[in-house]
Amino acid sequence: MKTKKLPLFYIIYFSLLAVFFIALICFSIYLSNFIKQYNQGIPETVSQRFFESTFLNLDPDKIIEMSGEKPCEFETTDDLKAFITENFSNDLTYTSISSDIENTKTYIVKSGEYKIATFTLICDKNNDYSPSTLSLHLPKHTNKTVRILSSSSLTINGVPVTDEYIVNREPHKNAMFLPEEVSCPEWLTYEISGLTKEPQLVISDRNGNKPQLLEEDGILCEQVIYDEPEKEIVDRLLTAAKKYAACMQNDESKYSVLPYFEKGTDIYESIRTVENTFVWDHAGYSIEDENISEFMRYDENTVSVRISFTHTLKMHGREDYHDITDITYFARCIDGKYYIFNRYNNI
């Protein structure tokens, strides 16, 4: 039986139709890839992808690398990561804003109502956008201002604080009562910024003690632990202080007091030349509530000590008079004995 052949017209028609569908499929695949590739490079897609991968699925390492943020010398990179994680944890959104730089798109990242970061995209020669810069606008870091004696040292989180953090030097009040050749510790004020959390502050004084820090007007101040009183010296100066107080009320002679004071000093001359023309009329006295504090050694020959007590005059026919005495005395060793050469009142 003879097979019936398809007319040439239909052969050509169906061939062209097949070629058309094959071309259409190829074109669709190409167009789909083109659109996909195009979408990958447009700012809307790039910014969304960057926001999700960097902020929503938080990548602290990437944020630190792109922003150039570094921990201060008293903290670690892990501390900085924890600080970033804490601030990128709630209700994150991002918004496009206008940019003054050509071929650049700028976006801000918010946590609630607060702006915490800015990032930019840059367009290349193929009109594709890619992440370019990232800046952080995190809450203020923790700052600390600390005031300690120059004879002490300060560490923060175990790291010594160097002189580069000193913002102020102030003489100790005792310095003006000492001879020029005798050095006195001064007050140093340190200012440390860039901390992401409350630091561990430790002071070590010259005797190895760990003084406390107490806040005064926003400054953490060293609560000085003074030197251990040297009994022989303190006993002598206490005797001098009590005799001096009694002498001023004519209950001791000048000549019983002067052997405790350095000859030629202003205080020695003031005792030697004083005229007690006005003295409370009384019948005896007592000294009570003696207190020794703030003993400080400056060198092998020079010390100071704060001595306070209540000097009570026994009055005739009326209530006793109580005089609160609180004086810091300065003394130095001459031929094996300590003599007072200066003083100031603490009241």
Phi, psi and chi 1 to 4 in degrees:
 res  aa     phi    psi   chi1   chi2   chi3   chi4
   1 MET       -  136.9 -177.0  175.6  176.5      -
   2 LYS   -86.3  125.5 -167.9  172.7 -178.6 -179.5
   3 THR   -75.0  139.5  -54.8      -      -      -
   4 LYS   -86.3  122.9 -170.2  175.0 -177.9 -179.3
   5 LYS   -81.9  146.3  -69.6 -175.7  177.4 -179.4
   6 LEU   -73.6  134.5 -167.0   67.2      -      -
   7 PRO   -57.6  147.5  -23.6   32.3      -      -
   8 LEU   -56.7  -36.0 -178.3   60.4      -      -
   9 PHE   -58.6  -46.1  169.2   79.4      -      -
  10 TYR   -70.5  -35.1  -73.0  105.9      -      -
  11 ILE   -59.2  -47.3  -66.2  174.5      -      -
  12 ILE   -65.9  -41.1  -64.1  173.2      -      -
  13 TYR   -62.2  -50.8  173.0   75.8      -      -
  14 PHE   -68.9  -31.6  -74.9  117.6      -      -
  15 SER   -65.1  -45.7  -62.8      -      -      -
  16 LEU   -64.3  -38.2  -70.2  174.1      -      -
  17 LEU   -63.9  -40.5 -164.5   60.2      -      -
  18 ALA   -64.4  -44.0      -      -      -      -
  19 VAL   -61.8  -40.4  169.8      -      -      -
  20 PHE   -61.6  -46.1  172.2   76.2      -      -
  21 PHE   -67.4  -38.1  -82.1  112.2      -      -
  22 ILE   -62.7  -43.7  -68.8  171.6      -      -
  23 ALA   -64.4  -39.9      -      -      -      -
  24 LEU   -64.0  -41.6 -176.3   61.2      -      -
  25 ILE   -63.3  -45.1  -68.6  170.2      -      -
  26 CYS   -62.4  -42.3  -68.7      -      -      -
  27 PHE   -64.9  -39.1  177.1   74.5      -      -
  28 SER   -64.3  -42.3  -62.5      -      -      -
  29 ILE   -62.5  -45.4  -65.9  171.9      -      -
  30 TYR   -61.8  -45.5  168.2   79.1      -      -
  31 LEU   -64.2  -40.3 -176.3   60.8      -      -
  32 SER   -62.6  -45.2  176.0      -      -      -
  33 ASN   -63.7  -40.2  -70.6  -26.0      -      -
  34 PHE   -62.6  -47.0  175.3   80.3      -      -
  35 ILE   -63.9  -41.5  -67.8  172.5      -      -
  36 LYS   -62.0  -45.2 -175.9  177.2  179.7 -179.5
  37 GLN   -65.8  -38.3 -174.3  174.8   -2.0      -
  38 TYR   -63.9  -44.6  171.9   78.3      -      -
  39 ASN   -64.3  -30.9  -76.5  -23.7      -      -
  40 GLN   -65.0  -24.8  -70.2  -65.2  -43.4      -
  41 GLY  -104.3   -6.1      -      -      -      -
  42 ILE   -79.0  150.5   63.7  174.5      -      -
  43 PRO   -59.8  -35.1   17.3  -30.3      -      -
  44 GLU   -60.9  -43.9  -69.4   78.6    8.4      -
  45 THR   -72.7  -44.9  -57.4      -      -      -
  46 VAL   -63.0  -43.8  175.9      -      -      -
  47 SER   -64.9  -40.8   62.3      -      -      -
  48 GLN   -63.7  -45.6  178.3   68.5   27.4      -
  49 ARG   -62.9  -42.7 -172.7  169.3   62.0 -115.3
  50 PHE   -66.4  -41.9 -178.5   76.3      -      -
  51 PHE   -61.7  -44.2  171.2   71.9      -      -
  52 GLU   -68.1  -45.5  -69.3  176.0   -7.0      -
  53 SER   -74.3  -28.8   64.5      -      -      -
  54 THR   -95.7  -40.2  -53.3      -      -      -
  55 PHE  -107.3  -49.4  -59.3  109.2      -      -
  56 LEU   -67.2  -51.6  -72.9 -174.9      -      -
  57 ASN   -93.0   76.8  -59.1  -43.7      -      -
  58 LEU   -51.1  129.7 -167.9   62.3      -      -
  59 ASP  -124.0   83.1 -171.3  -16.4      -      -
  60 PRO   -58.2  -36.0  -20.5   32.0      -      -
  61 ASP   -61.6  -43.5  -69.4  -50.8      -      -
  62 LYS   -66.6  -41.1 -172.8  174.5 -177.1  179.0
  63 ILE   -62.1  -44.7  -69.3  173.9      -      -
  64 ILE   -64.1  -43.7  -69.3  172.1      -      -
  65 GLU   -63.4  -46.5  179.2 -176.5   -1.7      -
  66 MET   -74.2  -34.1  -71.4 -167.6   66.3      -
  67 SER   -82.3  -20.8   66.0      -      -      -
  68 GLY    77.3    9.4      -      -      -      -
  69 GLU   -65.8  141.6  -73.1  -78.4  -32.0      -
  70 LYS  -134.4  146.1  -65.9 -178.7  179.0  179.2
  71 PRO   -69.8  151.7   26.0  -33.5      -      -
  72 CYS   -67.8  167.3   70.1      -      -      -
  73 GLU   -67.5  -11.5   67.0  173.6  -69.4      -
  74 PHE   -97.4    2.6  -53.3  106.8      -      -
  75 GLU  -133.2  171.7  -66.4 -176.1  -22.1      -
  76 THR  -109.3  169.3   65.1      -      -      -
  77 THR   -61.7  -34.0  -58.7      -      -      -
  78 ASP   -62.9  -36.6  -73.8  -19.7      -      -
  79 ASP   -63.0  -42.2  -67.3  -34.8      -      -
  80 LEU   -66.3  -40.5 -178.8   56.4      -      -
  81 LYS   -61.2  -42.5  -72.9 -178.7 -177.4  179.0
  82 ALA   -63.8  -38.2      -      -      -      -
  83 PHE   -65.7  -42.2 -176.2   63.5      -      -
  84 ILE   -65.1  -45.7  -70.1  172.0      -      -
  85 THR   -58.6  -41.3  -59.6      -      -      -
  86 GLU   -62.7  -37.3  179.5 -177.5   -7.2      -
  87 ASN   -89.3  -10.3  -76.5  -80.3      -      -
  88 PHE  -113.4   39.8  -78.6   92.3      -      -
  89 SER  -110.7  -11.7   58.6      -      -      -
  90 ASN  -130.2  130.7  -63.3  -44.4      -      -
  91 ASP    47.1   59.6 -167.6   19.3      -      -
  92 LEU   -87.7  135.1  -64.0 -178.4      -      -
  93 THR  -139.4  163.8   58.7      -      -      -
  94 TYR  -138.6  152.9   83.2  105.0      -      -
  95 THR  -142.2  140.9  -52.4      -      -      -
  96 SER   -78.1  138.9  175.2      -      -      -
  97 ILE  -128.6  164.8   61.0  173.6      -      -
  98 SER   -67.4  149.8   60.7      -      -      -
  99 SER  -129.4  139.7  174.8      -      -      -
 100 ASP   -90.3   -4.3  -63.6  -30.2      -      -
 101 ILE   -98.5  130.9  -55.2  174.4      -      -
 102 GLU   -63.5  141.6 -172.9  178.1   -1.8      -
 103 ASN    60.9   27.9  -64.0  -34.2      -      -
 104 THR  -131.6  134.8  -59.5      -      -      -
 105 LYS  -109.8  137.7  -60.9  -72.8 -174.4 -179.5
 106 THR  -119.5  139.8  -56.7      -      -      -
 107 TYR  -135.6  146.7  -57.6   83.3      -      -
 108 ILE  -113.0  146.2   59.5  171.5      -      -
 109 VAL  -110.3  131.4  179.2      -      -      -
 110 LYS  -119.1  147.3  -71.6 -175.5  175.8 -177.7
 111 SER  -112.6  103.0  176.5      -      -      -
 112 GLY    67.6 -120.6      -      -      -      -
 113 GLU   -98.4    0.0  -65.1  -60.8  -43.8      -
 114 TYR  -104.2  129.7  -61.4   98.5      -      -
 115 LYS   -75.1  126.6 -179.0  174.0   76.9  170.5
 116 ILE  -121.8   -9.3   55.9  175.9      -      -
 117 ALA  -160.7  158.2      -      -      -      -
 118 THR  -132.9  136.6  -57.9      -      -      -
 119 PHE  -135.7  156.8   67.7   89.7      -      -
 120 THR  -127.0  154.2   63.5      -      -      -
 121 LEU  -116.3  145.0  -52.1  179.5      -      -
 122 ILE  -121.8  143.7 -168.9  169.0      -      -
 123 CYS   -95.4  131.4 -175.6      -      -      -
 124 ASP   -93.4 -174.1   62.3   18.9      -      -
 125 LYS   -66.9  -18.3   61.0 -177.8  179.5 -179.9
 126 ASN   -94.2   10.6  -63.5  -40.5      -      -
 127 ASN    65.4   23.0  -69.7  -35.3      -      -
 128 ASP   -97.2  140.6  -72.2  -27.8      -      -
 129 TYR   -99.7  146.4  -78.7   84.9      -      -
 130 SER  -147.2  154.0   59.9      -      -      -
 131 PRO   -58.9  138.9  -23.9   34.8      -      -
 132 SER  -120.1  -59.8  176.9      -      -      -
 133 THR  -131.5  161.1   63.7      -      -      -
 134 LEU  -146.1  129.4 -170.9  155.8      -      -
 135 SER  -124.9  142.2  -57.7      -      -      -
 136 LEU  -100.7  143.6  -65.7  178.5      -      -
 137 HIS  -129.8   59.2  -48.6  -73.1      -      -
 138 LEU   -79.9  163.6  -62.1  179.7      -      -
 139 PRO   -55.9  159.4  -23.0   32.1      -      -
 140 LYS   -57.0  140.8  -72.4 -175.0  177.1  179.3
 141 HIS   -74.6  170.7  -66.2  -93.9      -      -
 142 THR   -82.4  129.0  -60.5      -      -      -
 143 ASN  -114.6  147.0  -61.2  -33.1      -      -
 144 LYS  -132.1  134.7  -67.1  -65.7  178.5 -176.3
 145 THR  -116.5  123.0  -56.4      -      -      -
 146 VAL  -127.8  135.0 -175.9      -      -      -
 147 ARG  -118.9  118.5 -173.7  171.5 -178.8 -102.4
 148 ILE  -137.2  167.1   67.5  171.5      -      -
 149 LEU   -74.8  149.9  -73.5  177.3      -      -
 150 SER   -67.1  -17.0   57.7      -      -      -
 151 SER   -83.2   -4.3   53.4      -      -      -
 152 SER  -107.0  167.5  -59.9      -      -      -
 153 SER  -127.8  154.4   60.5      -      -      -
 154 LEU  -124.2  135.0  171.6   66.4      -      -
 155 THR  -123.5  147.4   62.9      -      -      -
 156 ILE  -122.1  119.4  -63.0 -179.8      -      -
 157 ASN    53.0   35.6  -61.5  -30.0      -      -
 158 GLY    85.4   -2.4      -      -      -      -
 159 VAL  -101.4  125.9  179.6      -      -      -
 160 PRO   -61.7  139.5  -21.6   32.9      -      -
 161 VAL   -93.0  121.9 -179.1      -      -      -
 162 THR   -89.8  173.2   60.3      -      -      -
 163 ASP   -63.9  -17.7  -70.6   -6.9      -      -
 164 GLU   -65.3  -16.0   68.4  179.4  -73.9      -
 165 TYR   -93.7    0.8  -67.9   93.7      -      -
 166 ILE   -75.5  127.1  -64.2  174.8      -      -
 167 VAL  -113.1  -10.8  -65.0      -      -      -
 168 ASN  -159.2  143.1 -174.0   51.5      -      -
 169 ARG  -124.1  131.9  -65.4  176.4 -179.7  -94.2
 170 GLU  -135.5  129.6 -179.0 -177.8  -19.6      -
 171 PRO   -61.7  144.6  -18.6   30.4      -      -
 172 HIS   -68.9  144.8 -169.0  -76.3      -      -
 173 LYS   -59.4  -25.2   64.6  179.6  179.7  179.7
 174 ASN   -73.4  -18.8  -71.8    2.3      -      -
 175 ALA   -60.0  -37.4      -      -      -      -
 176 MET   -73.0   -9.6   63.9 -176.2  -63.9      -
 177 PHE  -103.2    0.8  -61.0   93.9      -      -
 178 LEU  -103.0  153.2  -68.6  165.7      -      -
 179 PRO   -61.9  154.9  -17.9   29.9      -      -
 180 GLU   -58.5  -34.0  -71.6 -174.4    4.8      -
 181 GLU   -77.8   -7.5   66.4  -88.0   14.6      -
 182 VAL  -101.2  119.5  176.8      -      -      -
 183 SER   -82.9  147.3   61.5      -      -      -
 184 CYS  -129.4  137.0  178.5      -      -      -
 185 PRO   -56.6  144.4  -22.2   33.1      -      -
 186 GLU  -109.4  164.6   59.7 -177.7  -18.9      -
 187 TRP   -87.0  128.0  -73.2  106.0      -      -
 188 LEU  -112.6  133.6  -55.7  178.9      -      -
 189 THR  -110.1  122.2  -58.3      -      -      -
 190 TYR  -104.4  142.6  -66.4   83.2      -      -
 191 GLU  -124.9  118.5 -161.2  167.5  -86.7      -
 192 ILE  -119.4  126.0  -60.7   93.8      -      -
 193 SER  -123.1  169.8   58.4      -      -      -
 194 GLY    84.7   10.9      -      -      -      -
 195 LEU   -79.7  138.7  -61.3  164.2      -      -
 196 THR   -94.1   -8.7   63.5      -      -      -
 197 LYS  -154.1  171.2   60.9 -178.4 -178.1  179.7
 198 GLU   -63.1  122.9  -80.0  -62.4  -44.5      -
 199 PRO   -86.9  166.8   33.5  -35.6      -      -
 200 GLN   -95.3  109.9 -178.3 -175.7   29.2      -
 201 LEU  -100.8  127.5  -55.6  172.0      -      -
 202 VAL  -131.9  129.5  176.7      -      -      -
 203 ILE  -107.7  138.5  -61.2  174.3      -      -
 204 SER  -121.7  121.9  -61.6      -      -      -
 205 ASP   -88.4 -178.4   69.1   13.4      -      -
 206 ARG   -67.6  -17.0   63.1  178.6 -178.7  171.5
 207 ASN   -99.3    5.1  -63.6  -40.6      -      -
 208 GLY    86.1    5.9      -      -      -      -
 209 ASN   -77.0  163.4  -60.1  -49.4      -      -
 210 LYS  -116.8   81.9  -54.3  -66.0 -176.4 -173.9
 211 PRO   -63.1  152.2  -17.7   30.6      -      -
 212 GLN   -78.3  160.3  -71.6 -174.5  -34.7      -
 213 LEU  -112.2  126.1  -76.8  167.5      -      -
 214 LEU  -120.6  140.0  -67.4 -177.9      -      -
 215 GLU   -79.3  129.8 -173.2  169.9  -20.6      -
 216 GLU  -133.9  112.0  -59.9  174.7   11.1      -
 217 ASP    54.4   42.6  -61.6  -35.0      -      -
 218 GLY    82.2    0.9      -      -      -      -
 219 ILE  -113.7  133.9  -61.3  175.0      -      -
 220 LEU   -83.2  115.0  -65.6  170.6      -      -
 221 CYS  -109.7  138.1  -61.5      -      -      -
 222 GLU   -66.1  129.0  174.8 -175.7   -5.2      -
 223 GLN   -90.8   99.5  -57.0  -54.7  -67.2      -
 224 VAL   -61.3  131.3  177.7      -      -      -
 225 ILE   -99.6  108.9  -60.0  174.6      -      -
 226 TYR   -75.5  170.5  -72.3   88.7      -      -
 227 ASP   -66.3  154.5  -60.6  -34.1      -      -
 228 GLU   -65.7  125.2 -171.0   68.4   26.3      -
 229 PRO   -58.2  137.6  -23.6   34.0      -      -
 230 GLU   -93.6  111.4  -61.6  173.4   36.6      -
 231 LYS   -54.2  -47.5 -173.0  175.7 -173.4  -50.7
 232 GLU   -61.2  -42.3 -175.6  177.0  -10.5      -
 233 ILE   -68.5  -46.0  -61.6  172.5      -      -
 234 VAL   -63.2  -41.7  166.9      -      -      -
 235 ASP   -60.9  -41.8  -73.5  -11.6      -      -
 236 ARG   -65.0  -43.6  176.5  174.1  168.6   80.3
 237 LEU   -71.1  -32.9  -61.9 -175.7      -      -
 238 LEU   -65.4  -42.1  176.6   58.6      -      -
 239 THR   -60.2  -42.7  -61.4      -      -      -
 240 ALA   -63.4  -42.3      -      -      -      -
 241 ALA   -63.8  -40.6      -      -      -      -
 242 LYS   -71.0  -39.8  -68.2 -167.5  -70.1 -172.9
 243 LYS   -65.1  -38.6  -76.2 -178.1  173.9  -69.6
 244 TYR   -62.1  -45.8  175.8   70.6      -      -
 245 ALA   -62.2  -42.6      -      -      -      -
 246 ALA   -67.3  -37.2      -      -      -      -
 247 CYS   -61.5  -37.9  178.3      -      -      -
 248 MET   -67.4  -13.2  -66.8  -58.9  100.9      -
 249 GLN  -114.7   19.8  -65.7  -64.8  -25.4      -
 250 ASN    61.0   26.4  -77.3  -20.9      -      -
 251 ASP   -98.8   -6.0  -71.8  -42.8      -      -
 252 GLU  -138.4  149.0  -75.0  -82.5   -3.5      -
 253 SER   -81.7  155.5   69.7      -      -      -
 254 LYS   -58.7  -35.6  -63.4  177.6 -175.4  179.5
 255 TYR   -75.2  -15.8  -59.7  103.2      -      -
 256 SER   -84.6  -19.1   69.0      -      -      -
 257 VAL   -95.2  -41.0  179.1      -      -      -
 258 LEU   -57.3  -31.3  -73.2  173.6      -      -
 259 PRO   -61.5  -11.7  -26.6   36.5      -      -
 260 TYR   -96.6   -3.7  -66.0   90.2      -      -
 261 PHE  -118.1  146.6  -68.9   80.0      -      -
 262 GLU   -74.2  128.1 -176.8  178.8  -22.0      -
 263 LYS   -62.2  143.2  -70.2 -177.7  178.5  179.7
 264 GLY    86.7   -8.9      -      -      -      -
 265 THR   -84.3  161.8   59.6      -      -      -
 266 ASP   -60.6  -40.5  -69.9  -17.8      -      -
 267 ILE   -69.3  -35.1 -169.3  170.5      -      -
 268 TYR   -63.1  -45.7 -177.8   94.3      -      -
 269 GLU   -67.6  -34.6  -69.1  -58.0  -47.2      -
 270 SER   -66.5  -35.6   70.3      -      -      -
 271 ILE   -70.9  -43.1  -64.7  170.7      -      -
 272 ARG   -63.7  -34.1 -171.4 -179.1   66.9   81.9
 273 THR  -104.3   -1.6   59.6      -      -      -
 274 VAL   -64.8  141.4   68.5      -      -      -
 275 GLU  -116.0  106.4  -64.2  -69.0  -19.5      -
 276 ASN   -83.3   72.0  -68.1  -18.1      -      -
 277 THR   -78.1  -23.8   56.3      -      -      -
 278 PHE  -120.7  107.8  176.9   76.9      -      -
 279 VAL  -132.9  137.6  173.7      -      -      -
 280 TRP   -57.7  131.7  -70.0  100.9      -      -
 281 ASP   -74.3  115.9 -173.5   19.1      -      -
 282 HIS  -147.9  166.7   60.6  -76.1      -      -
 283 ALA  -119.9   73.3      -      -      -      -
 284 GLY    96.1  174.8      -      -      -      -
 285 TYR  -153.8  168.9   72.8   95.1      -      -
 286 SER  -144.8  154.0   65.3      -      -      -
 287 ILE  -123.3  122.7  -68.7  178.7      -      -
 288 GLU  -132.8  171.8  -57.1  159.6  -20.1      -
 289 ASP    55.4   43.4  -56.7  -34.9      -      -
 290 GLU   -65.5  137.6  -60.5  169.1    6.4      -
 291 ASN  -143.1  130.3 -175.4   55.9      -      -
 292 ILE  -111.8  128.9  -59.1  -65.3      -      -
 293 SER  -152.5  172.2   62.9      -      -      -
 294 GLU    52.6   40.9  -61.3 -176.8   10.5      -
 295 PHE   -70.5  129.0 -177.2   84.5      -      -
 296 MET  -139.6  127.4 -164.0  167.8 -172.4      -
 297 ARG  -103.5  129.9  177.5  166.9  -75.9  -75.5
 298 TYR   -98.9  -38.3  -56.8   93.4      -      -
 299 ASP  -154.6 -170.1   57.4   30.6      -      -
 300 GLU   -67.3  -13.9   60.9 -179.1   -2.0      -
 301 ASN  -120.2   -7.3  -66.5  -44.8      -      -
 302 THR  -126.0  131.7  -47.1      -      -      -
 303 VAL  -139.4  166.9  -59.9      -      -      -
 304 SER  -139.8  155.7   68.3      -      -      -
 305 VAL  -152.7  142.6   63.1      -      -      -
 306 ARG   -96.4  125.4 -176.5  173.3 -179.3  173.8
 307 ILE  -123.8  126.7  -61.5  174.4      -      -
 308 SER  -131.7  149.8   63.5      -      -      -
 309 PHE  -166.4  169.9   49.7   74.5      -      -
 310 THR  -104.2  119.5  -59.4      -      -      -
 311 HIS   -99.8  108.2 -176.2 -168.5      -      -
 312 THR  -104.1  125.4  -58.7      -      -      -
 313 LEU   -97.8  128.7  -58.8 -180.0      -      -
 314 LYS   -82.5  104.1  -50.9  -63.4 -177.8  180.0
 315 MET   -84.6  152.2  -50.6  -57.4  -72.5      -
 316 HIS   -79.1  116.5  -67.7  -70.1      -      -
 317 GLY    65.8   15.5      -      -      -      -
 318 ARG  -151.0  177.1   53.0 -163.7  174.6  103.8
 319 GLU   -64.6  141.9 -172.0  176.7  -18.7      -
 320 ASP   -58.7  150.2  -67.4  -15.3      -      -
 321 TYR  -101.2  126.6  174.4   74.9      -      -
 322 HIS  -108.4  117.6  -57.2  -74.9      -      -
 323 ASP  -109.4  115.4 -176.8   20.2      -      -
 324 ILE   -82.2  119.1  -53.8  -61.0      -      -
 325 THR  -109.3  129.3  -62.4      -      -      -
 326 ASP  -146.0   99.6 -172.5   -9.5      -      -
 327 ILE  -131.8  139.4  -61.8  174.1      -      -
 328 THR   -97.8  123.7  -64.5      -      -      -
 329 TYR  -107.4  144.8  -69.0   95.2      -      -
 330 PHE  -115.9  132.7  -62.4   81.2      -      -
 331 ALA  -140.2  153.1      -      -      -      -
 332 ARG  -136.7  157.3   58.5 -175.6  156.6 -157.3
 333 CYS   -84.5  125.6 -173.8      -      -      -
 334 ILE  -131.3  117.8  -58.6  173.6      -      -
 335 ASP    52.8   40.9  -63.2  -29.9      -      -
 336 GLY    87.5   -3.1      -      -      -      -
 337 LYS  -123.7  149.6  -72.5 -174.1  177.4 -178.9
 338 TYR   -94.9  128.5  -82.2   81.5      -      -
 339 TYR  -120.5  137.2  -65.1   86.6      -      -
 340 ILE   -74.8  130.6  -64.7  169.6      -      -
 341 PHE  -119.7   -9.9   64.0   84.1      -      -
 342 ASN  -162.1  169.2 -146.4  -20.8      -      -
 343 ARG  -166.4  163.1   63.5  154.9 -141.3  169.3
 344 TYR  -150.1  151.5   67.5   79.4      -      -
 345 ASN   -83.4  140.8  -76.5  -52.2      -      -
 346 ASN   -98.1    2.1  -67.0  -65.8      -      -
 347 ILE  -110.0      -  -60.5  177.7      -      -
